[in-house]
Amino acid sequence: MEKEGEGGGAGMRALWGVDSAVQVTDELYKCVTRNLGVPKFWGRYLTRVPNASEGLTKEEIESIHRKGAKILPIYNGFRQATGYREGTVAASNTIYSLQFLGFPRGTFGFGNIEHFFEVDEAWIRGWVDRFYTSGYRPGLYHDSTRGKFNEAYCQAAANEPKVSDQLVLWSAEPLPGVSKEKDSPRFNPAVPTCKANVWLWQYGRDGEVCPVDTNLMDPRLFTQLW
């Protein structure tokens, strides 16, 4: 995989989409299309986590596809990211959910690492190593400006070249705010201080009109979504 230390590829237009903790009902989809734009992709959590997210279902997948959007699958069934074995376990749970829901091999699964999580380089290596033999591909939502992710990621990449080669990162910063598609910023996510594939940027969170976050995606990732 090409390494990209400064976000997306030159000359390629980023694609606009959203993610939500709640299910994509017809009402929510209409809210987004009427007030924000037509999403090319929709990020959804793979499993239900109480007080955090509703889990994606096969019926919801069919509905999203009928609406013409691809799906960005997110796994958030953990609250810290430390230890090699724990990284492989989280990856295994993600892979199981992808398989159960029918995601084809070659698609990405994104683990959700918030800036306040404990995270170490061993967990990141475990995550990547487990995905490497699964037929699916590893992604991580992260914040490289706050918390411990930047240091952990760069150490993992130094210890294991597969990390910077295989892993795609979804940046949570900077945060100019939720916008309509036509008013979205230029693709310019915060990136780690070492080589990384930062191909996705959540530039707006917690929309007031519709309960979604807004994102921009590098076309290289979009082509590998389902």
Stockholm file with secondary structure:
# STOCKHOLM 1.0

chainA/1-226         MEKEGEGGGAGMRALWGVDSAVQVTDELYKCVTRNLGVPKFWGRYLTRVPNASEGLTKEEIESIHRKGAKILPIYNGFRQATGYREGTVAASNTIYSLQFLGFPRGTFGFGNIEHFFEVDEAWIRGWVDRFYTSGYRPGLYHDSTRGKFNEAYCQAAANEPKVSDQLVLWSAEPLPGVSKEKDSPRFNPAVPTCKANVWLWQYGRDGEVCPVDTNLMDPRLFTQLW
#=GR chainA/1-226 SS CCCCSSSSCTTCCCEEEEEESSCCCHHHHHHHHHHTCCCSEEEEESSCBTTTBCCCCHHHHHHHHHTTCEEEEEECCCSCBCSHHHHHHHHHHHHHHHHHHTCCTTCEEEEECCTTSCBCHHHHHHHHHHHHTTSSEEEEEECSSSSSHHHHHHHHHHHCHHHHHHCEEEECCCCCCCCCGGGCCCSCCCCCSSCCEEEEEEEECSCSSSSCEEEEECHHHHTTCC
#=GC SS_cons         CCCCSSSSCTTCCCEEEEEESSCCCHHHHHHHHHHTCCCSEEEEESSCBTTTBCCCCHHHHHHHHHTTCEEEEEECCCSCBCSHHHHHHHHHHHHHHHHHHTCCTTCEEEEECCTTSCBCHHHHHHHHHHHHTTSSEEEEEECSSSSSHHHHHHHHHHHCHHHHHHCEEEECCCCCCCCCGGGCCCSCCCCCSSCCEEEEEEEECSCSSSSCEEEEECHHHHTTCC
//
